[in-house]
Amino acid sequence: MANENEISSEKMKLLRFLYGDIASEVKFLRERQEKIFAWSSNIFMALIGALLIIEPSRAPVWAFTVQSKLLASLAIIVLIFFSVRWQQRTRRWHNENGQVIQNIQRLFNCYEKGYFDPSNEEFILFPLRWSTSEGEKPRTFIQRLFAANFVSATVILGTLTVVMIWIRN
């Protein structure tokens, strides 16, 4: 009888297929998050650029009254919220798929010391820090906001757009 820890060739084929499939999904989700960010940041940058280059005498319609500034600000805030939620949902799916990849890597013994180089018992194929995100302290909202990521950049650009609407005369 085969060793209990050994994976049958049928299961190994299935794991290889699933690994490739999930890796493709992770790539797709990463690209999708980049596209969502590019879409929203282009809108914000176009608005900021318009506010900077248009002469005050030819100011956009939202620059004339408080009500129009409120309406423009509300539209930007809705866009910020929509973009951030979409990015967070995509990131959640990305993380879930990443956990599946980590599980398959564990089954392939990628984090087991000495498995791939029996002469060097300390050799590990992948760094242990790749094996799990467990044990990390949950970050606060402020820490997540100022971390370098698409969500933070979206919030900052959107906020800057709203500020520009209000300070532009």
C-alpha positions in Angstrom: 0.0 0.0 0.0 1.3 3.5 -0.8 2.3 5.9 1.9 -0.7 7.8 3.3 1.1 11.1 2.7 1.6 10.4 -1.0 -0.9 11.7 -3.5 -2.1 9.4 -6.2 -1.3 10.2 -9.8 -5.0 10.9 -10.5 -5.2 13.4 -7.7 -1.9 14.9 -8.7 -3.3 15.5 -12.3 -6.4 17.0 -10.8 -4.3 19.3 -8.5 -2.1 20.4 -11.4 -5.2 21.3 -13.4 -6.8 23.1 -10.6 -3.6 25.0 -9.8 -3.3 26.2 -13.4 -7.0 27.1 -13.5 -6.9 29.0 -10.2 -3.7 30.7 -11.1 -5.4 32.0 -14.3 -8.3 33.3 -12.2 -5.9 35.1 -9.9 -4.2 36.8 -12.9 -7.6 37.7 -14.3 -8.8 39.2 -11.0 -5.5 41.2 -10.6 -6.0 42.6 -14.1 -9.6 43.4 -13.4 -8.7 45.4 -10.2 -6.1 47.3 -12.3 -8.8 48.1 -14.9 -11.3 49.3 -12.3 -8.7 51.5 -10.8 -7.6 52.9 -14.2 -11.3 53.6 -15.1 -12.0 55.5 -11.9 -8.7 57.3 -11.7 -9.0 58.5 -15.3 -12.3 60.1 -14.5 -10.9 61.7 -11.4 -7.8 62.9 -13.2 -9.9 64.3 -16.1 -12.0 66.3 -13.6 -9.0 67.6 -11.7 -7.3 68.6 -14.9 -10.5 70.3 -16.2 -10.8 72.2 -12.9 -7.1 73.3 -13.1 -7.0 74.4 -16.7 -10.4 76.0 -17.2 -10.5 79.8 -16.7 -12.7 80.9 -13.8 -14.9 82.9 -16.2 -15.6 79.6 -18.2 -15.9 77.5 -15.1 -18.0 74.3 -15.2 -21.6 74.4 -14.2 -20.9 73.0 -10.8 -18.7 75.9 -9.8 -21.5 78.5 -9.6 -23.7 77.5 -6.7 -23.5 75.6 -3.5 -26.2 73.3 -4.7 -24.4 72.4 -7.9 -21.2 71.9 -6.0 -23.1 69.6 -3.6 -24.5 67.6 -6.5 -21.1 67.3 -8.2 -19.5 66.2 -4.9 -22.3 63.7 -4.3 -21.7 62.2 -7.8 -17.9 61.9 -7.1 -18.6 60.3 -3.7 -20.9 57.8 -5.3 -18.2 57.0 -7.9 -15.6 56.6 -5.1 -17.9 54.3 -3.2 -18.8 52.2 -6.3 -15.1 51.9 -7.4 -13.9 51.0 -3.9 -16.6 48.4 -3.3 -15.9 46.9 -6.7 -12.1 46.8 -6.0 -12.7 45.3 -2.6 -15.0 42.6 -3.9 -12.4 41.7 -6.6 -9.6 41.7 -4.0 -11.7 39.4 -1.8 -12.1 36.9 -4.7 -8.4 37.2 -5.4 -7.5 36.4 -1.8 -9.9 33.5 -1.7 -8.3 32.1 -4.9 -4.9 32.7 -3.4 -5.8 30.6 -0.4 -6.7 27.7 -2.7 -3.4 28.1 -4.4 -1.6 28.0 -1.0 -3.5 24.8 -0.1 -2.5 23.1 -3.3 1.1 24.3 -2.8 1.0 22.7 0.7 -0.2 19.4 -0.9 2.7 19.6 -3.3 5.0 20.0 -0.2 6.3 23.4 -1.4 6.8 24.6 2.2 8.2 21.4 3.7 11.9 21.6 4.7 14.1 19.2 2.9 11.4 17.8 0.7 13.0 18.9 -2.6 16.6 18.7 -1.5 17.0 15.8 1.0 20.7 16.6 1.3 19.8 20.1 2.7 17.2 19.7 5.4 16.7 23.5 5.7 15.9 23.9 2.0 12.3 25.1 1.4 11.0 25.6 -2.2 8.9 28.6 -1.3 9.5 31.1 1.6 7.3 30.3 4.6 5.8 33.8 4.6 4.1 32.8 1.3 2.3 29.9 3.0 -0.2 31.8 5.0 -1.5 35.2 5.9 -2.7 33.8 9.3 -1.1 35.4 12.3 -0.9 38.8 10.8 -2.4 41.5 12.9 -5.5 42.9 11.3 -4.8 46.4 10.1 -6.9 49.4 11.1 -8.9 51.3 8.5 -6.4 54.2 8.6 -3.5 51.7 8.1 -5.3 50.1 5.1 -6.2 53.5 3.7 -2.6 54.7 3.6 -1.1 51.4 2.5 0.0 51.5 -1.2 -2.9 49.9 -3.1 -5.5 50.8 -5.7 -8.3 51.4 -3.1 -6.2 54.0 -1.3 -5.3 55.8 -4.5 -8.9 55.8 -5.6 -10.0 57.3 -2.3 -7.3 59.9 -2.3 -7.9 60.9 -6.0 -11.7 61.1 -5.4 -11.3 63.2 -2.3 -8.9 65.5 -4.1 -11.5 65.9 -6.9 -14.2 66.9 -4.3 -11.8 69.3 -2.7 -10.9 70.8 -6.1 -14.7 71.4 -6.8 -15.0 73.3 -3.5 -11.8 75.4 -3.7 -12.1 76.3 -7.3 -13.8 79.7 -7.8 
